[in-house]
Amino acid sequence: MPLIKAVALDVDKTITEAGTISPPVLKALRKLEKGGIAVILSSGNALPVLTGLKKYVGLSGAVIAENGGIVYYKGRIVKIGNREKALAAKRLVVEKLADYVEESWQNPYRYSDFAFKAKVDIETAARKVRELVCSRMKEMRVYSSGVAIHVGEKSVNKGVGLKKA
C-alpha cells in the first residue's frame, strides 16, 4: 500500500487547460489511481460537473464541489453551509448587478456557492459583486477564480469540504 492514500486536486486551470484535460494529465491521474492513490476532485464547479468528470476519468476519490459546499463520496452527499443565505446573496447580485454579471449555467444545480460569469472585466465585476454582497451580508464572501465569480459563506471552503470527505 502506498504511503500516500489520496491527493486532492483543483480542476479549473490546475488539471485542465482551456476547459480540457490533456492526455498527459489524464494518464497521470489514471496512474495515481492504478497505484492505489485515490484522486479527490476539489473545485468551484457544481456537483454534476465533477461527478461526471470523476466517472469518465475513472477516479475513486471524493468530490468536493462548490468550493467546499458539497461533498460527495461513496454515494453520499454532504451539504455544508446555509442555502438560504447563499440564495439571498445570489438574488441580490441578480437584481442589482445585471450590467456586470450573469448567472452561471450551473446555478440551478448548486446548493451553497453560486457562480456568475462576468459581462465586463472579471476583476471589475468581482469588485462590484464583493462591494454589494459584503456590505450587506457580513458572513458572505466573494471571490474570482479567474473563471467565475463565486458567492458563498465565509465559513465554507475547500478545506472544510476536504475534512468532511
N, C-alpha and C positions, 0 to 999 in steps of 0.2 A: 504494500500500500504506500502511495506517495506521501511525503511529509506535508505537502500542501494538499488540502482536501477540496478547495474551491478557489476560484478567482471571480471577482465582481468587476464587470466592465461596463462602462458607459457605451451608448450606441452612437448617437449623432456626433460626427466629427472625431470619433475615437476608433470604433471598429468599422465605421462607414466613412465613405468619402463621396460627396455629391449624391448622397442617398443610396449608395450601393456598397455592398461588401465585396472587396476584391478577392480573386481566387486565392492569393497567398494568406489573407486573413481567414478566409473560410477554412482553408487547410489547417491553419494553426489552431483554430477553435476546435475542429474535429480531432486534432492530435491531442489536445488537452483532455478532451472527453475520453478518448481511447486509452489515455494514460491514467484514467481514474480521477481526473481533476474536473469537478463539476464547474461549468461556466454559468455564472449568475449574470443576467442582463439587468442593468440598472439605468433608467432613463426617465426623461420627462415625458416620453410618449405615453399614450393611453394603453391600457392593458391588452386590448385586442391586437394592437400592432406588435407588441412584444411577444405575446403568446404565439402569434403566427410565425414570427421570426424564430423563436425557440423551437417550434415544431419542425419547420422546414430546414433549419440548420442541423437539427438533431442534438439539441442541448438538454442536459438533465438538471441544471440548477434552477434556483428560484428566479422569479421575475419580480423586479421592483419597478413599478410603474408610477407615473405621475409624480416624479421626484420624491418618492417615498410614501406617497399617499395610498398606494395599493400594493400589496404583496400577494403573489400567487405562488404556491408551492404544493406539489403533490395533490392537486385538485382542490386545494383550499384557498379561499380568498380572504385576506385580512384587510379591512378598511381602516385607515388611520386618518384622523382629522375630522373636522366638523364640516359636513357637506353644506349646511345652511349658511355658514359664514362664507364659504367659498362661492356659493351661488349668489349671495348678496353682492360680493365683490365683482363677480362676473357681470351681473345685471348693471351695476354702477358703471363699469367700463363700457359696456354695450350702449348704454343710454347717453353717456357724456362724451365719449371719445371716438365716435364713428368716423371722424375725419382722419384719425390716426391709426386705428386698428380695425381688424375684422376678426370674428371668431374663427378659431381653428376648426377644420372639418372633424377633428377628433373630439370636440367638446361634448357632443351627445353621449359619448362613451366614457366620460370622465366622472370622477367622484369628488375629489377634493383639491385638485390643481387644474385650473382652467388656463387654456393657452390662446394666444392671439397672434395673428400674422400682422406685421407692420405694413401700413399703406404708405408710409414715409420712411426715412432712415430709421433703422431698428432701434438705435440708441436714443434718438429723439422721441420715438413712440414709447419706448420703455420709460424714459424720464417722465413723460406726461402721465402714463399709467401709474407709475410709482407715486408721483405727487398727489394724484387724485385718491388712490386707494389708501395709501399710508397716512394721509392727513385725516381720513375719516374712519379708518379701521386699523387701529394700532397693532392688533395681533396678526395682521396680514403682512406678507412680503411680496415684492415684485422683483423679478429679475429677467434679464435677457440671456438666453442660452446661445445667442448668435443665430439661432434657427427660428425661435419663437419667443414671445414674451409670456412668462408664467406668473400666475397669481394664485397664491395659496397661503396657508397659515405658516407663521414663523417657526412654530414648533414641529413642523413636518418637513423632513428632508430625507435624502437617500440613506444617510447613516442610520436614522431611526428605522427606516424600512429594512435595512440590512440586519439590524438587531432582531427584528420581528421574523425575518426569514429563518 
